[in-house]
Amino acid sequence: MYKRFRMMEEPVSTGHNAAIDVQKLFRGLKRVPHNLIEALRRVQSYYGYLPPEGIKQAAEYVGVPFSQAYSVATFYHQYSLEPVGKYRIYVCMGTACHLRGNNLNYEYIRMLLGLKENQKTTDDGMFSLEVSRCYGCCGLAPVVVIEKPDGSRMIIGNANMAKIKAAINKCRRMG
């Protein structure tokens, strides 16, 4: 079982273009390479995604090359190199979900959110849509997962248009 980390409660700088206050952001984190994942998590927690400057700061702090930090940031699914929505919608394309038509659910969600071709996040920043791989609940296929701002997840099993629309509308009501 993994432990979910809480987001930082106080801002550490004044905006995306401001330099990261490294001492506050990485408070309590040892300057060793094996802390790279936690350093990147903190940067993403602060910005909402991993901008190049944030990756650079994390790499320098733990003492690894930028290329290594970038490789880690692009390898792990939980990191995003571009801004993501408040609610992140993941459409599973594992074998069972794909065979049960989740590609159609993906297109339906794109249409419902008004996303253009190659657009990942809605213009209002409320939703992001991403493809993911198996969640290990193939008996519920097709599966759509909505990650809420607090980190909890809403799992939609046997996903269909009605269930998806209801879940998205619920998220809209919650704001």
KEVO-828716 format. One record per residue: residue number from 1; x, y negated, z negated of N, C-alpha, C in turn. Coordinates in Angstrom, 2 decimals, decimal comma. Each point is the difference from the previous one (the first is absolute). Layout:
<sites>
+-----+---------+---------+---------+---------+---------+---------+---------+---------+---------+
!   n !    n_xx !    n_yy !    n_zz !   ca_xx !   ca_yy !   ca_zz !    c_xx !    c_yy !    c_zz !
+-----+---------+---------+---------+---------+---------+---------+---------+---------+---------+
! NUM !       X !       Y !       Z !       X !       Y !       Z !       X !       Y !       Z !
...
+-----+---------+---------+---------+---------+---------+---------+---------+---------+---------+
</sites>
This chain:
<sites>
+-----+---------+---------+---------+---------+---------+---------+---------+---------+---------+
!   n !    n_xx !    n_yy !    n_zz !   ca_xx !   ca_yy !   ca_zz !    c_xx !    c_yy !    c_zz !
+-----+---------+---------+---------+---------+---------+---------+---------+---------+---------+
!   1 !    0,86 !    1,18 !    0,00 !   -0,86 !   -1,18 !    0,00 !    0,89 !   -1,23 !    0,00 !
!   2 !   -0,27 !   -0,93 !    0,87 !    0,80 !   -1,21 !    0,04 !   -0,65 !   -1,10 !   -0,82 !
!   3 !    0,81 !   -0,95 !   -0,39 !   -0,47 !   -1,11 !   -0,82 !   -0,19 !   -1,22 !    0,90 !
!   4 !   -1,17 !   -0,61 !   -0,04 !   -0,25 !   -1,20 !    0,79 !    0,45 !   -1,20 !   -0,82 !
!   5 !    0,76 !   -0,86 !    0,64 !    0,51 !   -1,18 !   -0,67 !   -0,98 !   -1,16 !    0,13 !
!   6 !   -0,06 !   -0,81 !   -1,03 !   -0,85 !   -1,19 !    0,04 !    0,72 !   -1,10 !    0,77 !
!   7 !   -0,80 !   -0,86 !    0,63 !    0,58 !   -1,14 !    0,68 !    0,49 !   -1,00 !   -1,05 !
!   8 !    0,97 !   -0,81 !    0,38 !    0,52 !   -1,02 !   -0,91 !   -1,12 !   -0,97 !   -0,33 !
!   9 !   -0,05 !   -0,44 !   -1,24 !   -1,09 !   -0,88 !   -0,43 !    0,30 !   -1,47 !    0,22 !
!  10 !    1,26 !   -0,38 !    0,10 !    0,31 !   -1,40 !    0,21 !    0,81 !   -0,15 !    1,27 !
!  11 !   -0,27 !   -1,05 !    0,77 !    0,76 !   -0,19 !    1,23 !    1,46 !   -0,32 !   -0,33 !
!  12 !    0,88 !    0,41 !    0,89 !    1,41 !   -0,24 !   -0,24 !    0,57 !   -1,08 !    0,90 !
!  13 !   -0,77 !   -0,48 !    0,94 !    0,42 !   -1,14 !    0,81 !   -1,25 !   -0,70 !    0,50 !
!  14 !    0,18 !   -1,01 !    0,82 !   -1,15 !   -0,83 !    0,36 !   -0,63 !    0,34 !    1,34 !
!  15 !    0,54 !    0,92 !    0,75 !   -0,63 !    0,32 !    1,28 !    0,86 !    0,92 !    0,84 !
!  16 !   -0,53 !    0,40 !    1,16 !    0,69 !    0,94 !    0,86 !    1,33 !   -0,53 !    0,51 !
!  17 !    0,11 !   -1,30 !    0,20 !    1,23 !   -0,56 !    0,53 !    1,01 !   -0,34 !   -1,10 !
!  18 !   -0,42 !    0,06 !   -1,23 !    0,90 !   -0,31 !   -1,11 !    0,90 !    1,20 !   -0,28 !
!  19 !    1,19 !   -0,29 !   -0,48 !    0,92 !    1,08 !   -0,35 !   -0,56 !    0,76 !   -1,20 !
!  20 !    0,23 !    1,28 !   -0,01 !   -0,45 !    0,83 !   -1,11 !    0,85 !   -0,33 !   -1,22 !
!  21 !   -0,63 !   -0,16 !   -1,15 !    0,74 !   -0,15 !   -1,25 !    0,38 !    1,42 !   -0,43 !
!  22 !    1,17 !    0,41 !    0,43 !    0,46 !    1,37 !   -0,17 !   -0,02 !    0,43 !   -1,47 !
!  23 !    0,41 !   -0,89 !   -0,89 !    0,05 !    0,36 !   -1,41 !   -1,38 !    0,37 !   -0,54 !
!  24 !   -1,02 !   -0,75 !    0,39 !   -1,36 !    0,30 !   -0,47 !   -0,56 !    1,23 !    0,70 !
!  25 !    0,19 !    0,06 !    1,30 !   -0,59 !    1,09 !    0,78 !    0,56 !    1,36 !   -0,40 !
!  26 !    1,29 !    0,05 !   -0,23 !    0,65 !    1,28 !   -0,30 !    0,34 !    0,15 !   -1,48 !
!  27 !   -0,68 !   -0,76 !   -0,85 !    0,24 !    0,06 !   -1,45 !   -0,11 !    1,44 !   -0,50 !
!  28 !    1,02 !    0,43 !   -0,75 !   -0,01 !    1,34 !   -0,58 !    0,43 !    1,11 !    0,94 !
!  29 !    0,31 !   -0,34 !    1,25 !    0,38 !    1,01 !    0,99 !    1,53 !    0,02 !    0,12 !
!  30 !    0,59 !    1,15 !   -0,21 !    1,45 !    0,12 !    0,10 !    0,44 !   -0,18 !    1,45 !
!  31 !    1,18 !   -0,58 !    0,17 !    0,55 !   -0,27 !    1,33 !    0,73 !    1,25 !    0,52 !
!  32 !   -0,76 !    1,04 !    0,29 !    0,57 !    1,24 !    0,52 !   -0,81 !    0,43 !    1,23 !
!  33 !    0,66 !    0,64 !    0,97 !   -0,68 !    0,37 !    1,24 !   -1,27 !    0,83 !   -0,16 !
!  34 !   -0,04 !    0,87 !   -1,02 !   -1,20 !    0,84 !   -0,13 !   -1,24 !   -0,80 !   -0,43 !
!  35 !    0,14 !   -1,29 !   -0,28 !   -1,15 !   -0,84 !   -0,32 !   -0,55 !   -0,75 !    1,22 !
!  36 !    0,47 !    0,36 !    1,19 !   -0,46 !   -0,68 !    1,21 !   -1,51 !    0,08 !    0,19 !
!  37 !   -0,58 !    1,17 !   -0,19 !   -1,44 !    0,16 !    0,22 !   -0,78 !   -0,89 !   -0,95 !
!  38 !    0,40 !   -0,07 !   -1,25 !   -0,68 !   -0,87 !   -0,96 !    0,21 !   -1,47 !    0,35 !
!  39 !    1,19 !   -0,37 !    0,45 !    0,25 !   -1,39 !    0,40 !   -0,90 !   -0,38 !    1,18 !
!  40 !   -0,12 !    0,89 !    0,98 !   -0,88 !   -0,27 !    1,14 !   -1,46 !   -0,08 !   -0,44 !
!  41 !   -0,39 !    0,86 !   -0,94 !   -1,37 !   -0,04 !   -0,50 !   -0,30 !   -1,34 !   -0,64 !
!  42 !    0,94 !   -0,52 !   -0,76 !   -0,21 !   -1,29 !   -0,65 !   -0,09 !   -1,14 !    1,02 !
!  43 !    0,83 !    0,07 !    1,03 !   -0,07 !   -1,03 !    1,06 !   -1,36 !    0,06 !    0,67 !
!  44 !   -0,46 !    1,21 !    0,34 !   -1,30 !    0,13 !    0,65 !   -1,13 !   -0,42 !   -0,94 !
!  45 !    0,13 !    0,29 !   -1,26 !   -1,01 !   -0,41 !   -0,98 !   -0,10 !   -1,52 !   -0,04 !
!  46 !    1,12 !   -0,67 !    0,13 !    0,02 !   -1,46 !   -0,04 !   -0,59 !   -0,62 !    1,27 !
!  47 !    0,49 !    0,44 !    1,17 !   -0,43 !   -0,58 !    1,27 !   -1,27 !    0,61 !    0,57 !
!  48 !   -0,26 !    1,25 !   -0,34 !   -1,10 !    0,72 !    0,64 !    0,48 !    0,82 !    1,18 !
!  49 !    1,25 !   -0,17 !    0,36 !    0,66 !    0,75 !    1,08 !    1,50 !   -0,20 !   -0,18 !
!  50 !    0,81 !    0,57 !    0,89 !    1,45 !   -0,12 !   -0,11 !    0,55 !   -0,90 !    1,12 !
!  51 !    0,18 !   -1,28 !   -0,27 !    0,62 !   -0,87 !    1,00 !    1,50 !    0,29 !    0,05 !
!  52 !    0,67 !   -0,29 !    1,12 !    1,44 !    0,29 !    0,11 !    0,83 !   -0,59 !   -1,14 !
!  53 !   -0,30 !   -1,23 !   -0,41 !    0,76 !   -0,62 !   -1,09 !   -0,17 !    0,78 !   -1,31 !
!  54 !   -1,18 !    0,53 !   -0,23 !   -0,24 !    0,80 !   -1,20 !    0,76 !    1,31 !    0,02 !
!  55 !    0,05 !    0,64 !    1,17 !    0,77 !    1,24 !    0,14 !    1,47 !   -0,29 !   -0,25 !
!  56 !    0,48 !   -1,12 !    0,55 !    1,40 !   -0,40 !   -0,19 !    0,31 !   -0,22 !   -1,48 !
!  57 !   -0,88 !   -0,70 !   -0,70 !    0,22 !   -0,26 !   -1,43 !    0,03 !    1,31 !   -0,80 !
!  58 !   -0,91 !    0,91 !    0,30 !   -0,03 !    1,29 !   -0,70 !    1,28 !    0,78 !    0,27 !
!  59 !    0,43 !    0,02 !    1,26 !    1,23 !    0,72 !    0,37 !    1,21 !   -0,58 !   -0,73 !
!  60 !    0,12 !   -1,31 !    0,00 !    1,13 !   -0,64 !   -0,67 !   -0,04 !    0,26 !   -1,50 !
!  61 !   -1,18 !   -0,03 !   -0,58 !   -0,12 !    0,18 !   -1,44 !    0,49 !    1,38 !   -0,44 !
!  62 !   -0,41 !    1,03 !    0,74 !    0,38 !    1,37 !   -0,41 !    1,31 !    0,46 !    0,63 !
!  63 !    0,56 !   -0,82 !    0,90 !    1,31 !    0,31 !    0,57 !    0,00 !    1,00 !    1,14 !
!  64 !   -0,97 !   -0,11 !    0,89 !   -0,01 !    0,85 !    1,19 !   -0,05 !   -0,90 !    1,24 !
!  65 !    0,42 !    0,52 !    1,16 !   -0,08 !   -0,80 !    1,23 !   -1,47 !   -0,27 !    0,38 !
!  66 !   -0,22 !   -1,11 !    0,69 !   -1,34 !   -0,35 !    0,47 !   -0,58 !    1,15 !    0,83 !
!  67 !    0,84 !    0,61 !    0,85 !   -0,48 !    1,08 !    0,88 !   -0,58 !    1,16 !   -0,80 !
!  68 !    0,61 !    0,31 !   -1,13 !   -0,52 !    1,09 !   -0,84 !   -1,34 !   -0,40 !   -0,61 !
!  69 !   -0,09 !   -1,22 !   -0,50 !   -1,26 !   -0,48 !   -0,59 !   -1,10 !   -0,03 !    1,05 !
!  70 !    0,33 !   -0,45 !    1,20 !   -0,97 !   -0,06 !    1,09 !   -0,46 !    1,42 !    0,37 !
!  71 !    0,93 !    0,94 !    0,03 !   -0,36 !    1,40 !    0,30 !   -0,97 !    0,55 !   -1,02 !
!  72 !    0,22 !   -0,28 !   -1,27 !   -0,90 !    0,45 !   -1,06 !   -1,36 !   -0,67 !    0,16 !
!  73 !    0,01 !   -1,31 !    0,28 !   -1,25 !   -0,76 !    0,14 !   -0,84 !    0,50 !    1,17 !
!  74 !    0,63 !    0,45 !    1,06 !   -0,76 !    0,49 !    1,15 !   -0,33 !    1,48 !   -0,09 !
!  75 !    0,67 !    0,73 !   -0,88 !   -0,25 !    1,43 !   -0,14 !   -1,25 !    0,26 !   -0,84 !
!  76 !   -0,14 !   -0,71 !   -1,10 !   -1,08 !    0,28 !   -0,93 !   -1,29 !   -0,72 !    0,38 !
!  77 !   -1,08 !    0,76 !   -0,03 !   -1,32 !   -0,49 !    0,41 !   -0,52 !   -1,16 !   -0,85 !
!  78 !    0,38 !   -0,06 !   -1,27 !   -0,56 !   -1,03 !   -0,88 !    0,53 !   -1,39 !    0,29 !
!  79 !    1,06 !   -0,10 !    0,78 !    0,56 !   -1,32 !    0,31 !   -0,54 !   -0,51 !    1,33 !
!  80 !   -0,15 !   -1,31 !    0,09 !   -0,45 !   -0,62 !    1,24 !    0,92 !   -1,17 !    0,32 !
!  81 !    0,42 !   -0,11 !    1,25 !    0,88 !   -1,09 !    0,43 !   -0,79 !   -1,21 !    0,48 !
!  82 !   -1,29 !    0,09 !   -0,03 !   -0,84 !   -1,15 !    0,37 !   -1,11 !   -0,14 !   -1,03 !
!  83 !   -0,56 !   -1,20 !   -0,11 !   -1,06 !   -0,21 !   -0,99 !   -1,14 !    0,99 !    0,19 !
!  84 !   -0,53 !    0,49 !   -1,11 !   -1,12 !    0,94 !    0,04 !   -1,20 !   -0,62 !   -0,70 !
!  85 !   -1,15 !    0,58 !    0,26 !   -1,23 !   -0,50 !   -0,58 !   -0,14 !    0,34 !   -1,47 !
!  86 !   -0,95 !   -0,64 !   -0,61 !   -0,31 !    0,24 !   -1,40 !   -0,42 !    1,46 !   -0,19 !
!  87 !   -0,77 !    0,51 !    0,95 !   -0,42 !    1,40 !    0,01 !    0,71 !    0,67 !    1,16 !
!  88 !    0,71 !    1,10 !   -0,29 !    0,71 !    0,73 !    1,05 !   -0,79 !    1,26 !    0,32 !
!  89 !   -0,40 !    0,13 !    1,25 !   -0,79 !    1,15 !    0,44 !    0,93 !    0,95 !    0,76 !
!  90 !    0,06 !    1,24 !   -0,47 !    0,83 !    1,02 !    0,63 !   -0,90 !    1,06 !    0,62 !
!  91 !    0,21 !    0,27 !    1,27 !   -0,75 !    1,03 !    0,70 !    0,94 !    1,18 !    0,21 !
!  92 !   -0,31 !    1,11 !   -0,63 !    0,85 !    1,19 !    0,10 !   -0,07 !    0,57 !    1,42 !
!  93 !    1,17 !    0,29 !    0,55 !    0,07 !    0,64 !    1,30 !    0,75 !    1,33 !   -0,09 !
!  94 !   -0,04 !    0,59 !   -1,20 !    0,52 !    1,35 !   -0,15 !   -0,81 !    0,94 !    0,88 !
!  95 !    0,43 !    1,21 !    0,15 !   -0,63 !    0,93 !    0,94 !   -1,50 !    0,16 !   -0,23 !
!  96 !   -0,42 !    0,30 !   -1,22 !   -1,43 !    0,23 !   -0,27 !   -0,81 !   -1,26 !    0,27 !
!  97 !    0,48 !   -1,15 !   -0,45 !   -0,74 !   -1,25 !    0,20 !   -0,06 !   -0,38 !    1,47 !
!  98 !    1,11 !    0,20 !    0,70 !    0,01 !   -0,32 !    1,43 !   -0,97 !    0,90 !    0,76 !
!  99 !    0,02 !    1,29 !   -0,31 !   -0,89 !    0,93 !    0,69 !   -1,47 !   -0,26 !   -0,31 !
! 100 !   -0,27 !   -0,62 !   -1,14 !   -1,39 !   -0,31 !   -0,37 !   -0,39 !   -1,43 !    0,37 !
! 101 !    0,77 !   -0,62 !    0,89 !   -0,42 !   -1,26 !    0,60 !    0,37 !   -1,28 !   -0,72 !
! 102 !    1,04 !    0,01 !   -0,82 !    0,34 !   -1,22 !   -0,71 !    0,53 !   -1,10 !    0,93 !
! 103 !    0,43 !    0,39 !    1,20 !    0,40 !   -1,03 !    0,97 !   -1,19 !   -0,87 !    0,37 !
! 104 !   -1,20 !    0,57 !    0,04 !   -1,21 !   -0,78 !    0,27 !   -0,33 !   -0,91 !   -1,18 !
! 105 !    0,23 !    0,49 !   -1,22 !   -0,20 !   -0,84 !   -1,18 !    0,97 !   -1,18 !    0,02 !
! 106 !    1,23 !    0,25 !    0,42 !    1,00 !   -1,07 !    0,09 !   -0,49 !   -1,09 !    0,95 !
! 107 !   -0,46 !    0,40 !    1,16 !   -0,50 !   -0,98 !    0,98 !   -1,23 !   -0,73 !   -0,53 !
! 108 !   -0,86 !    0,70 !   -0,70 !   -1,19 !   -0,63 !   -0,59 !    0,41 !   -1,06 !   -1,02 !
! 109 !    0,96 !    0,32 !   -0,84 !    0,47 !   -0,95 !   -1,02 !    0,62 !   -1,22 !    0,68 !
! 110 !    0,81 !    0,23 !    1,02 !    0,59 !   -1,13 !    0,76 !   -1,10 !   -0,92 !    0,51 !
! 111 !   -1,04 !    0,58 !    0,57 !   -1,11 !   -0,78 !    0,54 !   -0,74 !   -0,72 !   -1,13 !
! 112 !   -0,26 !    0,70 !   -1,09 !   -0,73 !   -0,56 !   -1,13 !    0,74 !   -1,19 !   -0,62 !
! 113 !    1,33 !    0,09 !   -0,06 !    0,81 !   -1,07 !   -0,58 !    0,35 !   -1,10 !    0,99 !
! 114 !   -0,29 !    0,25 !    1,28 !    0,32 !   -1,00 !    1,02 !    1,49 !   -0,09 !    0,31 !
! 115 !    0,70 !    1,12 !   -0,13 !    1,43 !    0,01 !    0,29 !    0,25 !    0,16 !    1,49 !
! 116 !    0,90 !   -0,81 !    0,51 !    0,39 !    0,11 !    1,41 !    1,04 !    1,11 !    0,15 !
! 117 !    0,31 !    0,34 !    1,24 !    1,02 !    1,00 !    0,29 !    1,31 !   -0,39 !   -0,70 !
! 118 !    0,62 !    0,93 !   -0,68 !    1,27 !   -0,20 !   -0,72 !   -0,09 !   -0,96 !   -1,18 !
! 119 !   -1,20 !   -0,40 !   -0,41 !   -0,17 !   -0,84 !   -1,19 !   -0,25 !    0,93 !   -1,18 !
! 120 !    0,75 !   -0,20 !   -1,07 !   -0,07 !    0,89 !   -1,16 !   -0,84 !   -0,60 !   -1,12 !
! 121 !    0,02 !   -1,32 !   -0,14 !   -0,65 !   -0,68 !   -1,12 !   -1,03 !   -0,99 !    0,52 !
! 122 !   -1,15 !   -0,07 !   -0,67 !   -1,05 !   -0,94 !    0,41 !    0,50 !   -1,43 !   -0,17 !
! 123 !   -0,58 !   -0,90 !    0,78 !    0,42 !   -1,40 !   -0,02 !   -0,16 !   -0,64 !   -1,38 !
! 124 !   -1,00 !    0,46 !   -0,76 !   -0,22 !   -0,57 !   -1,34 !    0,87 !    0,65 !   -1,07 !
! 125 !    0,81 !    1,00 !    0,39 !    0,90 !    0,66 !   -0,95 !   -0,69 !    0,95 !   -0,96 !
! 126 !   -1,26 !    0,31 !    0,25 !   -0,75 !    0,87 !   -0,91 !    0,33 !    1,48 !    0,20 !
! 127 !    0,16 !    0,45 !    1,25 !    0,20 !    1,43 !    0,28 !    1,21 !    0,23 !    0,91 !
! 128 !    0,66 !    1,13 !   -0,23 !    1,02 !    0,52 !    0,91 !   -0,43 !    1,42 !    0,37 !
! 129 !    0,28 !    0,38 !    1,23 !   -0,34 !    1,33 !    0,48 !    1,27 !    0,70 !    0,43 !
! 130 !    0,21 !    1,20 !   -0,52 !    1,20 !    0,76 !    0,31 !   -0,33 !    1,47 !    0,19 !
! 131 !    0,80 !    0,65 !    0,81 !   -0,09 !    1,45 !    0,18 !    0,91 !    0,62 !   -1,05 !
! 132 !   -0,43 !    1,10 !   -0,58 !    0,85 !    0,71 !   -0,96 !   -0,03 !    1,49 !    0,31 !
! 133 !    0,78 !    0,73 !   -0,72 !    0,04 !    1,45 !    0,16 !   -0,67 !    0,67 !   -1,19 !
! 134 !   -0,02 !    1,26 !   -0,01 !   -0,77 !    0,83 !   -0,92 !    0,05 !   -0,43 !   -1,47 !
! 135 !   -1,17 !   -0,08 !   -0,60 !   -0,14 !   -0,28 !   -1,43 !   -0,16 !    1,28 !   -0,81 !
! 136 !   -0,04 !    1,13 !    0,68 !   -0,11 !    1,27 !   -0,70 !   -1,40 !    0,36 !   -0,44 !
! 137 !   -0,99 !   -0,67 !    0,58 !   -1,40 !    0,34 !   -0,34 !   -0,73 !    0,35 !    1,29 !
! 138 !    0,58 !    0,94 !    0,74 !   -0,49 !    0,36 !    1,32 !   -1,42 !    0,55 !   -0,01 !
! 139 !   -0,44 !    0,53 !   -1,13 !   -1,37 !    0,49 !   -0,11 !   -1,02 !   -1,12 !    0,09 !
! 140 !    0,45 !   -1,24 !   -0,19 !   -0,89 !   -1,17 !    0,10 !    0,11 !   -0,69 !    1,35 !
! 141 !    0,76 !    0,56 !    0,92 !    0,26 !   -0,65 !    1,28 !   -1,29 !   -0,29 !    0,76 !
! 142 !   -0,02 !   -1,14 !    0,69 !    1,02 !   -1,03 !    0,10 !    0,00 !   -0,93 !   -1,22 !
! 143 !    1,21 !   -0,48 !   -0,35 !    0,18 !   -0,81 !   -1,20 !    0,47 !   -1,41 !    0,36 !
! 144 !   -0,62 !   -0,99 !   -0,65 !    0,43 !   -1,39 !    0,07 !    0,23 !   -0,45 !   -1,44 !
! 145 !    1,11 !   -0,68 !   -0,23 !    0,34 !   -0,46 !   -1,35 !    0,09 !   -1,52 !    0,01 !
! 146 !   -0,64 !   -0,63 !   -0,98 !    0,10 !   -1,45 !   -0,16 !    0,74 !   -0,27 !   -1,30 !
! 147 !    1,15 !   -0,66 !    0,12 !    0,76 !   -0,39 !   -1,19 !   -0,44 !   -1,39 !   -0,41 !
! 148 !   -0,43 !   -0,10 !   -1,25 !   -0,50 !   -1,27 !   -0,53 !    1,15 !   -0,85 !   -0,54 !
! 149 !   -0,26 !   -1,29 !   -0,24 !    1,06 !   -0,89 !   -0,48 !    0,65 !    0,46 !   -1,31 !
! 150 !   -0,75 !    0,71 !   -0,84 !    0,56 !    0,46 !   -1,28 !    0,81 !    1,29 !    0,15 !
! 151 !    0,10 !    0,51 !    1,23 !    0,76 !    1,21 !    0,26 !   -0,82 !    1,27 !   -0,03 !
! 152 !   -1,24 !   -0,07 !   -0,49 !   -0,85 !    1,19 !    0,00 !   -0,45 !    0,28 !    1,43 !
! 153 !   -0,45 !    1,21 !    0,22 !   -0,40 !    0,40 !    1,36 !   -1,41 !    0,53 !    0,04 !
! 154 !   -0,68 !   -0,35 !    1,06 !   -1,33 !    0,52 !    0,28 !    0,18 !    1,02 !    1,12 !
! 155 !   -0,29 !    1,26 !   -0,27 !    0,16 !    1,05 !    1,01 !   -1,36 !    0,30 !    0,60 !
! 156 !   -0,08 !   -0,12 !    1,31 !   -1,25 !    0,28 !    0,71 !    0,18 !    1,34 !    0,70 !
! 157 !   -0,60 !    1,04 !   -0,57 !    0,06 !    1,33 !    0,60 !   -1,15 !    0,19 !    0,97 !
! 158 !    0,20 !    0,88 !    0,98 !   -0,99 !    0,22 !    1,05 !   -0,43 !   -1,35 !    0,57 !
! 159 !    1,00 !   -0,83 !    0,25 !   -0,24 !   -1,38 !    0,43 !   -0,80 !   -0,07 !    1,29 !
! 160 !   -0,99 !   -0,88 !   -0,03 !   -0,78 !   -0,28 !    1,20 !   -0,28 !   -1,50 !    0,02 !
! 161 !   -0,63 !   -0,48 !    1,06 !   -0,22 !   -1,44 !    0,15 !   -0,77 !   -0,60 !   -1,16 !
! 162 !   -1,04 !    0,67 !   -0,47 !   -0,82 !   -0,54 !   -1,09 !    0,80 !   -0,13 !   -1,29 !
! 163 !    0,76 !    1,05 !   -0,35 !    0,80 !   -0,04 !   -1,22 !    1,09 !   -1,07 !    0,08 !
! 164 !    0,62 !   -0,10 !    1,15 !    1,07 !   -0,99 !    0,19 !   -0,56 !   -1,42 !   -0,11 !
! 165 !   -1,11 !   -0,24 !    0,68 !   -0,60 !   -1,34 !   -0,03 !   -0,41 !   -0,37 !   -1,43 !
! 166 !   -0,58 !    0,94 !   -0,73 !   -0,41 !   -0,25 !   -1,38 !    1,21 !   -0,33 !   -0,88 !
! 167 !    1,09 !    0,72 !    0,18 !    1,21 !   -0,23 !   -0,80 !    0,61 !   -1,36 !    0,31 !
! 168 !    0,05 !   -0,36 !    1,28 !    0,56 !   -1,30 !    0,38 !   -0,88 !   -1,13 !   -0,51 !
! 169 !   -1,31 !    0,17 !    0,09 !   -0,91 !   -1,02 !   -0,53 !    0,15 !   -0,15 !   -1,51 !
! 170 !    0,22 !    1,11 !   -0,69 !    0,23 !   -0,05 !   -1,45 !    1,26 !   -0,81 !   -0,31 !
! 171 !    1,05 !    0,22 !    0,77 !    1,24 !   -0,76 !   -0,19 !   -0,23 !   -1,48 !    0,27 !
! 172 !   -0,77 !   -0,31 !    1,02 !   -0,30 !   -1,41 !    0,31 !   -0,75 !   -0,65 !   -1,16 !
! 173 !   -0,94 !    0,72 !   -0,60 !   -0,75 !   -0,56 !   -1,13 !    0,90 !   -0,23 !   -1,21 !
! 174 !    0,97 !    0,89 !   -0,20 !    0,92 !   -0,14 !   -1,13 !    0,99 !   -1,15 !    0,23 !
! 175 !    0,15 !   -0,35 !    1,27 !    0,90 !   -1,13 !    0,32 !    1,43 !    0,36 !    0,09 !
+-----+---------+---------+---------+---------+---------+---------+---------+---------+---------+
</sites>
